[in-house]
């Protein structure tokens, strides 16, 4: 039997927990947490937990913690660890800038929707992510696959261009770290690329944590791009 998809819900209201559990009942499992602390505690002992979620749904306001998710760093931490989209479950007003900066979309039904409806939102996110990866791949190929060009571009400049492209394909703290290396600490950025190259697993069944996802969907091509950048 095919395993059910798993949805993560973070909300301090137990009625919201019950609503989403009822609406998804036979089609998906719902892991409910009253706040992000519970999720992070479990994820610290179960390293595969975050990658197992088809999506994560989080409320915006947490009165017990005096927390507004749209104005905190918590969504960045979640998105950096998760492989699926992060949706905010909020019926109030939120600006486009707040939404796009912290979340991958907004849900309008506080107490749940059917799995078919939620799955369409997840598929829309996956399609968008795939398109972004394709665009990054094309950018990298254009920069680094032209014959002779690599030899005429200094290595620090090649590394800078690759780090910037990788940052565009990352989210949250990973993006900030890679952008910092590219702009302010190129020596460490170069060392990061060398470490990735030496440890990159080229197995087609790569783990979700494989850094090749910042370069290309194929680890084999990612390793070739890293080699051309570092050693051409």
Secondary structure, DSSP 8 states (H G I E B T S, - for coil): ----EEEEEE-S-HHHHHHHHHHHTTTEEEEEESSHHHHHHHHHH-TTHHHHEEEEEEESEEGGGTEEGGGSSHHHHHHHH-SSEEEEE--S---HHHHHHH-S-EE--TT---HHHHHHHHHHHHHHHHHHHHHHHHHHHHHH-STTHHHHS-HHHHHHHHHHHHHHT--HHHHHHHHHHHHH-HHHHHHHHHHHHHH----SS--TT-GGGGT-S-HHHHHHHHHHHHH-
